Amino acid sequence: MKKIERRAILCMLLAAFLLVGTGIFCYRFVRDGRTWAVAYRNQHIYKNGHIRVGKIYDRNDELLVDNGGGKKGSPKYIDDEQIRMAVVHAVGDAQGNVASGAVTVFKDKLIGYNLITGTYDPNGSGNEIKLTIDSDISKVALDALGSKNGLVGVYNYKTGEIICMVSTPTFDPKDPPDPGKAESGTFMNKFLDGRYAPGSIFKLVTTAAAIETLSKQEIEEFEYYCSGSRELNDNTIRCSYAHGTVDFDGALSNSCNCAFSELAERIGSKALKKKIEDCGLTTIYDIDGMTNVAGTFEVPDDAVSLAWTGIGQWKDMINPCSMLVYMGAIAGDGTSVRPRILYSNFGSPKSTDRMIEEETARKLRQMMKNNVVSEYGESRFPGLDIYAKTGTAEVEGHEPTAWFAGFIDNPDAPYAFIVGIEEGGNGIDAAAPVANTVLQALVD
Ligand SMILES: [Zn+2]
């Protein structure tokens, strides 16, 4: 009798183990099934470690890459070489050198995994995804950058769609360079993954902080006499030339470093730091699964570092994508729209938190328009209702990074833009013409 009892207990224990084991498997299957299914050892969806299913289109249904469409399951890219090179940082490459490309980020979507059928697909060709990118505009941007290294970012500030994110130096995914021999930065999506000294485009943040920290009267009565330099403790703040007497608008349109050092002092480090965060410059956006890197800033109390921080130098490092989203907030009512990259996934635009007050956005628009009219010259941007700020950021040991950032006011083309050119020199001469070329193509 005892023997039977012992056996019964043993059976019960075994059954219990089986039950628990099955439970654990089911839990892990649901939790990790996607990871197992899309693992690189599954040879029907990979070839030599590269995804061989799925197609990626641009917003105009141009087939940018058919992952398994080439010889023996290799990727088949769009025929136009310039387009391949313009969109490779957005699309990604078979070797996975571009870490943030759609091929890598949207692997699951391209494979088409689901819990019931796994990666089984009757056609064996995977899924199609459509990006918000315009490949023709990207080609125009690449051409406009020419031999210069840098980036062009454009997004629709009403819908959040990223239209263009082009980085140079670039490469042809059809004939990729040896990673060990490629020029530095070749595989980097500089719009999403780059961090740069902003120079004077950062004054758009300092200006917002000033408007919201100082009294209305202080702004209206602000006047600064610029002799070309300002001694601050043991440091000299310099302007490109003596601007003479500037008011608040003139400080921005002349991009007067000396006046901005005074403004930064009046704003104080605490308020400036908060405005940097409010404006999203330290934000990482979830762009349908892609991400940007956060900008980095130190906003110290001491007068000299604070002055240079307000001017957009010292330890200020912006990410172009988050700066672009801030341009959207100025174009709008002080909130912006979160960036999107998946066209097929396009729902209603998702707003950011409030970055600046509505009144501040209105004042900044007026000042950015004044920059164009009084300093840059509207004739540089024929037919465009453009609002902008230039930047010429000092980089130790290099020529300055040239910047041009802003937006156009056009109900049919609500685009914000950012152009950065490494070793480009002057913002208005190097970066503004690139922005104009791309924007002209967009409104055409
Ligand atoms: Zn000045």
Residues whose N, C-alpha, C, O or C-beta is under 5 A from the ligand:
A	BS01	ZN	C226 C239 Y241 H243 C256 N257 C258
